[in-house]
Each structure stands twice: as structure tokens, then as C-alpha cells.
Amino acid sequence: MAVLDLTNPDVAKAWGYVGGAATDQTRAMGQLATQQGFNAIKFNSEQVPGAVNYAILDNFDKVLKPQMITPAKP
């Protein structure tokens, strides 16, 4: 998965990202990220301090495909 990490201050600055609600500018940023080969954007949560969110831009089923999980044997 190619992730544009906007939680990294240097990356956010290079992309002109300052946080906040979704705007036409952030939507355009998502389109540009897709054109440059990213399929997800990582960004700080506006609702929960210290939490992060991921916006999946492309290949949703591939990026978030279910994994079989089995209990570990003691």
C-alpha cells in the first residue's frame, strides 16, 4: 500500500496540508495523490486527539481485504 503520510509535518508542509475539515483543496489533494500512485492518505483525526485516520483512495478491496485470524495455541 502506498500511503501519503500527512501526520509527518515535513510531508504535510510539502503538500500544503494544515488539517481541518474536508475542503475543495483537500479533495484536490486526494486526486493529486491518486495520480501520483498513492492509494491511501494518513492524517491526524480532527475528533480524537492523538488518533489517526486513513482515507482509502484506490483499490479499496485490495487494501482492506479480510484476513483469516485463528486463535493461538498455548
N, CA, C and O atoms as a GROMACS GRO file, in nm:
protein
  296
    1MET      N    1   0.085  -0.117   0.000
    1MET     CA    2   0.000   0.000   0.000
    1MET      C    3   0.090   0.123   0.000
    1MET      O    4   0.183   0.132   0.080
    2ALA      N    5   0.062   0.216  -0.087
    2ALA     CA    6   0.136   0.342  -0.095
    2ALA      C    7   0.058   0.448  -0.018
    2ALA      O    8  -0.050   0.490  -0.060
    3VAL      N    9   0.114   0.491   0.096
    3VAL     CA   10   0.044   0.582   0.187
    3VAL      C   11   0.111   0.719   0.186
    3VAL      O   12   0.231   0.731   0.208
    4LEU      N   13   0.031   0.822   0.162
    4LEU     CA   14   0.077   0.959   0.178
    4LEU      C   15   0.057   0.994   0.324
    4LEU      O   16  -0.057   1.007   0.370
    5ASP      N   17   0.166   1.009   0.399
    5ASP     CA   18   0.160   1.027   0.544
    5ASP      C   19   0.159   1.176   0.582
    5ASP      O   20   0.264   1.237   0.599
    6LEU      N   21   0.039   1.232   0.594
    6LEU     CA   22   0.027   1.372   0.632
    6LEU      C   23   0.039   1.395   0.782
    6LEU      O   24   0.027   1.508   0.829
    7THR      N   25   0.063   1.287   0.859
    7THR     CA   26   0.094   1.306   1.001
    7THR      C   27   0.240   1.346   1.018
    7THR      O   28   0.280   1.392   1.125
    8ASN      N   29   0.320   1.328   0.914
    8ASN     CA   30   0.459   1.372   0.913
    8ASN      C   31   0.458   1.521   0.879
    8ASN      O   32   0.418   1.558   0.768
    9PRO      N   33   0.503   1.607   0.970
    9PRO     CA   34   0.496   1.752   0.947
    9PRO      C   35   0.567   1.798   0.820
    9PRO      O   36   0.520   1.891   0.754
   10ASP      N   37   0.679   1.734   0.785
   10ASP     CA   38   0.751   1.773   0.663
   10ASP      C   39   0.670   1.740   0.538
   10ASP      O   40   0.666   1.818   0.443
   11VAL      N   41   0.606   1.624   0.538
   11VAL     CA   42   0.523   1.583   0.425
   11VAL      C   43   0.401   1.674   0.415
   11VAL      O   44   0.365   1.720   0.306
   12ALA      N   45   0.336   1.699   0.529
   12ALA     CA   46   0.218   1.786   0.531
   12ALA      C   47   0.253   1.925   0.476
   12ALA      O   48   0.176   1.983   0.399
   13LYS      N   49   0.366   1.977   0.517
   13LYS     CA   50   0.408   2.110   0.470
   13LYS      C   51   0.433   2.109   0.320
   13LYS      O   52   0.391   2.200   0.249
   14ALA      N   53   0.500   2.005   0.271
   14ALA     CA   54   0.530   1.995   0.128
   14ALA      C   55   0.401   1.988   0.045
   14ALA      O   56   0.398   2.037  -0.068
   15TRP      N   57   0.297   1.928   0.101
   15TRP     CA   58   0.170   1.916   0.030
   15TRP      C   59   0.074   2.031   0.060
   15TRP      O   60  -0.034   2.038   0.003
   16GLY      N   61   0.113   2.122   0.150
   16GLY     CA   62   0.028   2.236   0.184
   16GLY      C   63  -0.090   2.198   0.271
   16GLY      O   64  -0.193   2.266   0.270
   17TYR      N   65  -0.075   2.090   0.348
   17TYR     CA   66  -0.185   2.042   0.432
   17TYR      C   67  -0.172   2.099   0.573
   17TYR      O   68  -0.067   2.088   0.635
   18VAL      N   69  -0.281   2.160   0.623
   18VAL     CA   70  -0.279   2.218   0.757
   18VAL      C   71  -0.384   2.157   0.849
   18VAL      O   72  -0.398   2.199   0.963
   19GLY      N   73  -0.458   2.057   0.801
   19GLY     CA   74  -0.561   1.993   0.882
   19GLY      C   75  -0.694   2.063   0.866
   19GLY      O   76  -0.709   2.154   0.784
   20GLY      N   77  -0.789   2.021   0.946
   20GLY     CA   78  -0.922   2.080   0.940
   20GLY      C   79  -1.018   1.995   0.858
   20GLY      O   80  -0.985   1.886   0.812
   21ALA      N   81  -1.137   2.048   0.843
   21ALA     CA   82  -1.243   1.978   0.771
   21ALA      C   83  -1.208   1.964   0.623
   21ALA      O   84  -1.124   2.037   0.570
   22ALA      N   85  -1.274   1.868   0.556
   22ALA     CA   86  -1.254   1.848   0.413
   22ALA      C   87  -1.298   1.973   0.336
   22ALA      O   88  -1.402   2.032   0.364
   23THR      N   89  -1.216   2.011   0.240
   23THR     CA   90  -1.244   2.128   0.158
   23THR      C   91  -1.218   2.092   0.011
   23THR      O   92  -1.173   1.981  -0.019
   24ASP      N   93  -1.245   2.184  -0.077
   24ASP     CA   94  -1.211   2.162  -0.217
   24ASP      C   95  -1.060   2.139  -0.232
   24ASP      O   96  -1.017   2.060  -0.316
   25GLN      N   97  -0.980   2.209  -0.150
   25GLN     CA   98  -0.835   2.194  -0.156
   25GLN      C   99  -0.792   2.053  -0.114
   25GLN      O  100  -0.706   1.993  -0.178
   26THR      N  101  -0.851   2.000  -0.006
   26THR     CA  102  -0.812   1.866   0.038
   26THR      C  103  -0.862   1.760  -0.060
   26THR      O  104  -0.795   1.659  -0.080
   27ARG      N  105  -0.978   1.783  -0.122
   27ARG     CA  106  -1.027   1.689  -0.224
   27ARG      C  107  -0.932   1.688  -0.345
   27ARG      O  108  -0.903   1.582  -0.400
   28ALA      N  109  -0.885   1.805  -0.386
   28ALA     CA  110  -0.789   1.814  -0.496
   28ALA      C  111  -0.659   1.745  -0.458
   28ALA      O  112  -0.595   1.682  -0.542
   29MET      N  113  -0.620   1.756  -0.332
   29MET     CA  114  -0.500   1.688  -0.283
   29MET      C  115  -0.516   1.537  -0.296
   29MET      O  116  -0.422   1.467  -0.335
   30GLY      N  117  -0.635   1.486  -0.265
   30GLY     CA  118  -0.662   1.344  -0.280
   30GLY      C  119  -0.653   1.299  -0.425
   30GLY      O  120  -0.600   1.192  -0.454
   31GLN      N  121  -0.703   1.381  -0.517
   31GLN     CA  122  -0.693   1.348  -0.659
   31GLN      C  123  -0.548   1.347  -0.706
   31GLN      O  124  -0.508   1.259  -0.782
   32LEU      N  125  -0.471   1.445  -0.660
   32LEU     CA  126  -0.329   1.451  -0.696
   32LEU      C  127  -0.254   1.331  -0.639
   32LEU      O  128  -0.169   1.272  -0.706
   33ALA      N  129  -0.285   1.296  -0.516
   33ALA     CA  130  -0.220   1.180  -0.452
   33ALA      C  131  -0.249   1.053  -0.532
   33ALA      O  132  -0.160   0.971  -0.552
   34THR      N  133  -0.373   1.037  -0.578
   34THR     CA  134  -0.410   0.922  -0.660
   34THR      C  135  -0.330   0.922  -0.790
   34THR      O  136  -0.278   0.818  -0.832
   35GLN      N  137  -0.319   1.037  -0.854
   35GLN     CA  138  -0.243   1.048  -0.979
   35GLN      C  139  -0.096   1.014  -0.959
   35GLN      O  140  -0.030   0.964  -1.050
   36GLN      N  141  -0.045   1.040  -0.838
   36GLN     CA  142   0.096   1.013  -0.810
   36GLN      C  143   0.119   0.872  -0.756
   36GLN      O  144   0.230   0.839  -0.716
   37GLY      N  145   0.015   0.788  -0.756
   37GLY     CA  146   0.031   0.648  -0.719
   37GLY      C  147  -0.001   0.611  -0.576
   37GLY      O  148   0.015   0.496  -0.538
   38PHE      N  149  -0.046   0.706  -0.496
   38PHE     CA  150  -0.086   0.674  -0.360
   38PHE      C  151  -0.225   0.611  -0.363
   38PHE      O  152  -0.309   0.650  -0.444
   39ASN      N  153  -0.249   0.514  -0.273
   39ASN     CA  154  -0.384   0.460  -0.263
   39ASN      C  155  -0.444   0.481  -0.125
   39ASN      O  156  -0.553   0.432  -0.097
   40ALA      N  157  -0.374   0.554  -0.039
   40ALA     CA  158  -0.427   0.591   0.093
   40ALA      C  159  -0.358   0.717   0.143
   40ALA      O  160  -0.243   0.746   0.108
   41ILE      N  161  -0.431   0.791   0.225
   41ILE     CA  162  -0.374   0.909   0.292
   41ILE      C  163  -0.393   0.891   0.442
   41ILE      O  164  -0.504   0.864   0.488
   42LYS      N  165  -0.285   0.907   0.516
   42LYS     CA  166  -0.288   0.901   0.662
   42LYS      C  167  -0.287   1.044   0.714
   42LYS      O  168  -0.204   1.125   0.674
   43PHE      N  169  -0.382   1.074   0.805
   43PHE     CA  170  -0.390   1.210   0.858
   43PHE      C  171  -0.440   1.207   1.002
   43PHE      O  172  -0.505   1.112   1.044
   44ASN      N  173  -0.408   1.311   1.076
   44ASN     CA  174  -0.449   1.320   1.216
   44ASN      C  175  -0.600   1.338   1.227
   44ASN      O  176  -0.661   1.410   1.148
   45SER      N  177  -0.659   1.271   1.325
   45SER     CA  178  -0.802   1.282   1.349
   45SER      C  179  -0.837   1.422   1.398
   45SER      O  180  -0.764   1.480   1.479
   46GLU      N  181  -0.946   1.474   1.349
   46GLU     CA  182  -0.997   1.603   1.397
   46GLU      C  183  -1.084   1.582   1.522
   46GLU      O  184  -1.105   1.676   1.598
   47GLN      N  185  -1.133   1.460   1.542
   47GLN     CA  186  -1.225   1.431   1.651
   47GLN      C  187  -1.158   1.376   1.776
   47GLN      O  188  -1.200   1.405   1.888
   48VAL      N  189  -1.051   1.296   1.757
   48VAL     CA  190  -0.986   1.228   1.869
   48VAL      C  191  -0.839   1.266   1.873
   48VAL      O  192  -0.761   1.220   1.789
   49PRO      N  193  -0.799   1.351   1.967
   49PRO     CA  194  -0.658   1.391   1.975
   49PRO      C  195  -0.565   1.270   1.987
   49PRO      O  196  -0.589   1.180   2.068
   50GLY      N  197  -0.460   1.270   1.906
   50GLY     CA  198  -0.362   1.162   1.910
   50GLY      C  199  -0.397   1.044   1.820
   50GLY      O  200  -0.312   0.957   1.799
   51ALA      N  201  -0.518   1.039   1.768
   51ALA     CA  202  -0.559   0.930   1.679
   51ALA      C  203  -0.533   0.969   1.534
   51ALA      O  204  -0.522   1.087   1.500
   52VAL      N  205  -0.522   0.868   1.448
   52VAL     CA  206  -0.504   0.894   1.305
   52VAL      C  207  -0.614   0.825   1.226
   52VAL      O  208  -0.676   0.729   1.271
   53ASN      N  209  -0.637   0.876   1.108
   53ASN     CA  210  -0.734   0.820   1.015
   53ASN      C  211  -0.664   0.788   0.884
   53ASN      O  212  -0.558   0.843   0.853
   54TYR      N  213  -0.724   0.698   0.809
   54TYR     CA  214  -0.676   0.666   0.674
   54TYR      C  215  -0.790   0.688   0.576
   54TYR      O  216  -0.901   0.638   0.597
   55ALA      N  217  -0.764   0.761   0.470
   55ALA     CA  218  -0.858   0.774   0.360
   55ALA      C  219  -0.808   0.682   0.250
   55ALA      O  220  -0.698   0.701   0.198
   56ILE      N  221  -0.889   0.584   0.213
   56ILE     CA  222  -0.852   0.491   0.108
   56ILE      C  223  -0.897   0.551  -0.026
   56ILE      O  224  -1.015   0.579  -0.045
   57LEU      N  225  -0.802   0.570  -0.116
   57LEU     CA  226  -0.829   0.638  -0.243
   57LEU      C  227  -0.853   0.543  -0.358
   57LEU      O  228  -0.927   0.576  -0.451
   58ASP      N  229  -0.793   0.425  -0.354
   58ASP     CA  230  -0.796   0.335  -0.468
   58ASP      C  231  -0.778   0.192  -0.419
   58ASP      O  232  -0.717   0.168  -0.315
   59ASN      N  233  -0.831   0.098  -0.494
   59ASN     CA  234  -0.817  -0.044  -0.462
   59ASN      C  235  -0.867  -0.078  -0.322
   59ASN      O  236  -0.800  -0.151  -0.248
   60PHE      N  237  -0.983  -0.026  -0.285
   60PHE     CA  238  -1.037  -0.045  -0.151
   60PHE      C  239  -1.039  -0.193  -0.111
   60PHE      O  240  -0.995  -0.228  -0.002
   61ASP      N  241  -1.089  -0.279  -0.198
   61ASP     CA  242  -1.099  -0.422  -0.166
   61ASP      C  243  -0.962  -0.486  -0.149
   61ASP      O  244  -0.946  -0.576  -0.067
   62LYS      N  245  -0.864  -0.442  -0.225
   62LYS     CA  246  -0.729  -0.497  -0.214
   62LYS      C  247  -0.661  -0.449  -0.085
   62LYS      O  248  -0.597  -0.527  -0.016
   63VAL      N  249  -0.676  -0.320  -0.054
   63VAL     CA  250  -0.611  -0.262   0.063
   63VAL      C  251  -0.670  -0.319   0.192
   63VAL      O  252  -0.598  -0.348   0.287
   64LEU      N  253  -0.802  -0.334   0.195
   64LEU     CA  254  -0.871  -0.378   0.317
   64LEU      C  255  -0.928  -0.518   0.304
   64LEU      O  256  -1.038  -0.545   0.354
   65LYS      N  257  -0.856  -0.608   0.238
   65LYS     CA  258  -0.908  -0.743   0.222
   65LYS      C  259  -0.909  -0.816   0.356
   65LYS      O  260  -0.818  -0.800   0.438
   66PRO      N  261  -1.012  -0.896   0.379
   66PRO     CA  262  -1.023  -0.970   0.506
   66PRO      C  263  -0.908  -1.069   0.520
   66PRO      O  264  -0.862  -1.128   0.422
   67GLN      N  265  -0.864  -1.085   0.640
   67GLN     CA  266  -0.759  -1.182   0.673
   67GLN      C  267  -0.816  -1.286   0.768
   67GLN      O  268  -0.894  -1.252   0.858
   68MET      N  269  -0.780  -1.410   0.748
   68MET     CA  270  -0.826  -1.515   0.838
   68MET      C  271  -0.740  -1.510   0.965
   68MET      O  272  -0.617  -1.512   0.959
   69ILE      N  273  -0.808  -1.503   1.078
   69ILE     CA  274  -0.738  -1.498   1.206
   69ILE      C  275  -0.781  -1.620   1.287
   69ILE      O  276  -0.900  -1.647   1.303
   70THR      N  277  -0.683  -1.691   1.338
   70THR     CA  278  -0.714  -1.808   1.422
   70THR      C  279  -0.652  -1.789   1.558
   70THR      O  280  -0.549  -1.722   1.572
   71PRO      N  281  -0.714  -1.847   1.660
   71PRO     CA  282  -0.657  -1.833   1.796
   71PRO      C  283  -0.521  -1.901   1.804
   71PRO      O  284  -0.499  -2.006   1.743
   72ALA      N  285  -0.431  -1.841   1.880
   72ALA     CA  286  -0.300  -1.901   1.903
   72ALA      C  287  -0.313  -2.016   2.003
   72ALA      O  288  -0.392  -2.007   2.098
   73LYS      N  289  -0.238  -2.120   1.982
   73LYS     CA  290  -0.238  -2.232   2.075
   73LYS      C  291  -0.139  -2.203   2.187
   73LYS      O  292  -0.028  -2.157   2.164
   74PRO      N  293  -0.184  -2.232   2.311
   74PRO     CA  294  -0.092  -2.204   2.424
   74PRO      C  295   0.028  -2.295   2.427
   74PRO      O  296   0.112  -2.284   2.516
   0.00000   0.00000   0.00000
